[in-house]
Every structure is written in structure tokens, then in C-alpha cells.
Amino acid sequence: MNRFDFSAILGYQMPGINKIFRLRRYNGRSHFHTNTIEGETFRDFHIHVATARYQNICSKEDHFAVVDARYADLDSAVDCLLKDCGFRSPIENSPIFTGQPIP
């Protein structure tokens, strides 16, 4: 298994439609990526983001991508996805982690 070949994906499935709309995709650096509109090509860890610009040219909704150095494996990519998209752990604010007394 190639530790640089992964995708952590946040998608949305509209009720009654059998297709996942990819909002964000955190990819490894196992392949080259080209932003066709901008003409940029790179091979690095990168985040795909759904954009209207790429949908308007009949491309994949999340084709546009930017290089990101905050992660280097699947676990840290998932952490970035959760943080970037505003997800929080239900135990994050519990007394054991905040040091606050239990009511």
C-alpha cells in the first residue's frame, strides 16, 4: 500500500438522489494534479474544493485544488478536514479536557 495515495472526502447526498456531491477532498501526493483553468500543475499533498467555476465548464465539482503542507498522511488529512469544516468532538468541551469542575 502506498502511504501517499489516499483521499479523505467530505460529501453531501441530497435526499432521493443517488450521487454524492464532493465538497472537499484531501489527497495524498501520489499523483500530479492540474487546475485546468489556471494552468497549474503540481505533485504534492493538496485539497480539492467544490467551485462553481469548474462546474460551469462541466468538470468535476471539486476539481480545483490547492497545495497544503499541514498533513502528510491519511490520519492528519482527516484531522485537517474535520477542523477546516468546523466539526468538533462531542467530548471536546467536557470537564476532563477543559479542567472545569463537573457540575
BELFENQUI-V149367 format. One record per residue. N is the residue number from 1. RES is the residue in one small letter. PHI is phi in whole degrees, 0 to 359 (none if undefined). PSI is psi as a letter, one per 30 degrees, with the letter a starting at -180 (NA if undefined). D_CENTER is the distance of its C-alpha to the mean C-alpha in Angstrom with 1 decimal. Layout:
BEGIN
N_RES_PHI_PSI_D_CENTER ; N_RES_PHI_PSI_D_CENTER
END
This chain:
BEGIN
1_m_none_k_20.8 ; 2_n_269_j_18.9 ; 3_r_290_f_16.7 ; 4_f_264_f_14.9 ; 5_d_252_j_14.0 ; 6_f_206_l_11.0 ; 7_s_217_k_7.8 ; 8_a_250_j_5.7 ; 9_i_238_k_5.3 ; 10_l_251_j_6.1 ; 11_g_231_l_9.3 ; 12_y_227_k_12.7 ; 13_q_247_j_16.1 ; 14_m_290_k_19.0 ; 15_p_305_k_22.2 ; 16_g_82_f_24.4 ; 17_i_243_k_22.1 ; 18_n_265_h_21.0 ; 19_k_215_k_17.8 ; 20_i_266_k_14.2 ; 21_f_269_j_12.7 ; 22_r_278_j_9.0 ; 23_l_274_e_7.7 ; 24_r_215_k_4.0 ; 25_r_216_j_3.5 ; 26_y_260_j_3.7 ; 27_n_254_l_7.4 ; 28_g_284_a_10.7 ; 29_r_248_h_13.6 ; 30_s_277_f_15.9 ; 31_h_214_l_16.2 ; 32_f_279_k_17.0 ; 33_h_233_k_15.0 ; 34_t_234_k_17.0 ; 35_n_278_j_16.3 ; 36_t_296_e_19.4 ; 37_i_293_e_20.4 ; 38_e_277_f_20.2 ; 39_g_72_g_21.5 ; 40_e_260_k_19.2 ; 41_t_234_k_18.7 ; 42_f_207_l_17.1 ; 43_r_226_j_16.4 ; 44_d_198_l_14.1 ; 45_f_296_k_10.8 ; 46_h_210_l_8.5 ; 47_i_247_k_5.5 ; 48_h_271_k_6.4 ; 49_v_227_k_7.4 ; 50_a_293_k_10.1 ; 51_t_224_k_13.4 ; 52_a_293_e_17.0 ; 53_r_304_e_18.3 ; 54_y_283_e_16.8 ; 55_q_295_e_17.7 ; 56_n_293_f_21.1 ; 57_i_259_g_21.8 ; 58_c_62_h_21.0 ; 59_s_258_l_17.9 ; 60_k_297_k_14.7 ; 61_e_302_e_13.1 ; 62_d_250_h_9.8 ; 63_h_292_e_12.0 ; 64_f_298_k_11.8 ; 65_a_217_l_9.9 ; 66_v_232_k_10.7 ; 67_v_292_k_11.6 ; 68_d_217_k_10.5 ; 69_a_262_g_13.0 ; 70_r_281_f_11.8 ; 71_y_227_l_10.8 ; 72_a_221_g_13.1 ; 73_d_200_l_12.5 ; 74_l_297_e_10.6 ; 75_d_300_e_11.9 ; 76_s_287_f_10.9 ; 77_a_293_e_7.3 ; 78_v_297_e_7.5 ; 79_d_302_e_9.6 ; 80_c_298_e_7.4 ; 81_l_302_e_4.8 ; 82_l_298_e_8.3 ; 83_k_293_e_10.0 ; 84_d_299_e_8.2 ; 85_c_263_g_8.5 ; 86_g_83_g_12.0 ; 87_f_283_k_12.4 ; 88_r_227_k_15.5 ; 89_s_289_k_17.6 ; 90_p_295_f_20.8 ; 91_i_263_f_22.8 ; 92_e_305_e_21.3 ; 93_n_259_g_24.3 ; 94_s_284_l_26.9 ; 95_p_306_e_30.1 ; 96_i_298_e_29.4 ; 97_f_262_f_26.5 ; 98_t_266_f_28.0 ; 99_g_81_g_31.5 ; 100_q_282_k_32.9 ; 101_p_293_k_35.8 ; 102_i_284_k_35.4 ; 103_p_294_NA_37.2
END
